[in-house]
Amino acid sequence: MGNHLFAEFYKKYLFKEPIKCIDGMVFNPTYLNDIAECVFIGLKKNLSGIYHLAAPNIFRREEIAEKFMRYKVSNYPIEVLNVKYFNLVEEKPLNSSLITTKFKKEMRDFSFTEMDSVIKIFWGKVDDGEYGYR
């Protein structure tokens, strides 16, 4: 199944545990297949330099958790907690979204997979037994 955001949410679902999110945390989650395709296109275009490859939509973590869980159940327990609750060893930025302006200029014709579609793909793999759980 891997170690990624949806795997984390899915494990919480399996064990009927609430999903806990840091209050105010925002990011732009991106489908790994899109990243791979962008790298391939960038190589074909002979691009060089630093590009932030990320989907343009920025979400709060609890928004993604709600979207993810709503695909299977309504009103799954999602707790939004102050960062201090998590007792992190190192400080974590509340905004880890990437500015993708330079990338968008070069890749105008590329469209990232919408998050709802990525969620549907994940749950489809679960339903097909790809992750060993149903």
RODO-2510 file (C-alpha; in nm, 4 decimals, decimal comma):
residues 134
     n   res          X          Y          Z
     1     m     0,0000     0,0000     0,0000
     2     g     0,2870     0,2335     0,0588
     3     n     0,3435     0,5166     0,2971
     4     h     0,1439     0,8142     0,1779
     5     l    -0,1437     1,0344     0,2854
     6     f    -0,4257     0,8096     0,1653
     7     a    -0,2613     0,4987     0,3100
     8     e    -0,2497     0,6793     0,6441
     9     f    -0,6174     0,7746     0,6201
    10     y    -0,7146     0,4244     0,5079
    11     k    -0,5369     0,2626     0,8034
    12     k    -0,7295     0,4938     1,0376
    13     y    -1,0490     0,3838     0,8620
    14     l    -0,9620     0,0143     0,8997
    15     f    -0,8963     0,0496     1,2717
    16     k    -1,1896     0,2883     1,3232
    17     e    -0,9605     0,5601     1,4602
    18     p    -1,0238     0,9311     1,4108
    19     i    -0,8069     1,1169     1,1631
    20     k    -0,6132     1,3886     1,3443
    21     c    -0,5048     1,6963     1,1514
    22     i    -0,2931     1,9943     1,2458
    23     d    -0,5035     2,3100     1,2571
    24     g    -0,4045     2,5534     0,9827
    25     m    -0,1885     2,3096     0,7847
    26     v    -0,2147     2,3631     0,4084
    27     f    -0,0451     2,1905     0,1167
    28     n    -0,0993     2,0962    -0,2454
    29     p    -0,1161     1,7162    -0,2630
    30     t    -0,0175     1,5802    -0,6020
    31     y    -0,0789     1,2466    -0,7723
    32     l     0,2525     1,0639    -0,8113
    33     n     0,1712     0,9592    -1,1685
    34     d     0,1366     1,3284    -1,2573
    35     i     0,4814     1,4008    -1,1149
    36     a     0,6313     1,1198    -1,3228
    37     e     0,4593     1,2489    -1,6363
    38     c     0,5809     1,6049    -1,5687
    39     v     0,9384     1,4850    -1,5304
    40     f     0,9120     1,2932    -1,8583
    41     i     0,7642     1,5947    -2,0416
    42     g     1,0312     1,8215    -1,8895
    43     l     1,3030     1,5897    -2,0186
    44     k     1,1476     1,5865    -2,3650
    45     k     1,1333     1,9679    -2,3598
    46     n     1,4942     1,9778    -2,2369
    47     l     1,3980     2,1973    -1,9412
    48     s     1,6621     2,2827    -1,6853
    49     g     1,6543     2,4601    -1,3545
    50     i     1,4375     2,4245    -1,0494
    51     y     1,0671     2,3636    -1,0970
    52     h     0,8131     2,3082    -0,8227
    53     l     0,6004     2,0215    -0,9471
    54     a     0,2724     2,0236    -0,7618
    55     a    -0,0956     2,0380    -0,8355
    56     p    -0,2246     2,3948    -0,8276
    57     n    -0,5024     2,3407    -0,5727
    58     i    -0,4106     2,4078    -0,2112
    59     f    -0,6078     2,2277     0,0596
    60     r    -0,6242     2,2170     0,4360
    61     r    -0,5347     1,8671     0,5556
    62     e    -0,8790     1,8153     0,7070
    63     e    -1,0394     1,9056     0,3717
    64     i    -0,8536     1,6184     0,2050
    65     a    -0,9424     1,3836     0,4915
    66     e    -1,3106     1,4782     0,4582
    67     k    -1,3064     1,4282     0,0800
    68     f    -1,1294     1,0948     0,1208
    69     m    -1,3630     0,9572     0,3854
    70     r    -1,6795     1,0927     0,2243
    71     y    -1,6116     0,8578    -0,0669
    72     k    -1,7010     0,5649     0,1637
    73     v    -1,8774     0,7008     0,4721
    74     s    -2,0369     1,0227     0,5861
    75     n    -1,9385     1,1984     0,9073
    76     y    -1,6146     1,0101     0,9758
    77     p    -1,4449     1,1515     1,2887
    78     i    -1,1818     1,4065     1,1886
    79     e    -1,0170     1,6075     1,4635
    80     v    -0,8468     1,9398     1,3953
    81     l    -0,5926     1,9988     1,6696
    82     n    -0,3333     2,2584     1,7594
    83     v     0,0169     2,1657     1,6430
    84     k     0,1257     2,1427     2,0086
    85     y    -0,0965     1,8355     2,0523
    86     f     0,1328     1,6324     1,8258
    87     n     0,4527     1,6897     2,0298
    88     l     0,6633     1,7068     1,7140
    89     v     1,0395     1,6730     1,7541
    90     e     1,0976     1,9456     1,4947
    91     e     0,8849     2,2412     1,3958
    92     k     0,6655     2,1751     1,0973
    93     p     0,5585     2,4563     0,8646
    94     l     0,1846     2,5082     0,8509
    95     n     0,2077     2,6022     0,4834
    96     s     0,4066     2,3515     0,2784
    97     s     0,2396     2,4351    -0,0512
    98     l     0,4615     2,5009    -0,3490
    99     i     0,4576     2,8007    -0,5824
   100     t     0,4218     2,6513    -0,9289
   101     t     0,4235     2,9670    -1,1460
   102     k     0,7429     2,8780    -1,3345
   103     f     0,6212     2,5255    -1,3999
   104     k     0,2807     2,6463    -1,5255
   105     k     0,4502     2,8756    -1,7779
   106     e     0,6384     2,5860    -1,9346
   107     m     0,3613     2,3272    -1,9132
   108     r     0,0486     2,5194    -2,0095
   109     d    -0,1051     2,2175    -2,1787
   110     f    -0,0606     1,9841    -1,8797
   111     s    -0,3510     1,9238    -1,6425
   112     f    -0,3057     1,7645    -1,3033
   113     t    -0,5431     1,4905    -1,1963
   114     e    -0,8168     1,6360    -0,9756
   115     m    -0,8043     1,5229    -0,6121
   116     d    -1,1526     1,3696    -0,6328
   117     s    -1,0271     1,1484    -0,9171
   118     v    -0,7153     1,0475    -0,7216
   119     i    -0,9363     0,9494    -0,4277
   120     k    -1,1588     0,7456    -0,6611
   121     i    -0,8497     0,5683    -0,8010
   122     f    -0,7297     0,4822    -0,4502
   123     w    -1,0662     0,3439    -0,3351
   124     g    -1,0960     0,1522    -0,6635
   125     k    -0,7694    -0,0234    -0,5824
   126     v    -0,9008    -0,1045    -0,2351
   127     d    -1,2242    -0,2443    -0,3821
   128     d    -1,0231    -0,4526    -0,6317
   129     g    -0,8265    -0,6037    -0,3419
   130     e    -0,4983    -0,4528    -0,4618
   131     y    -0,4044    -0,3522    -0,1079
   132     g    -0,5032    -0,6832     0,0483
   133     y    -0,7934    -0,5342     0,2436
   134     r    -1,1589    -0,4862     0,1625
***
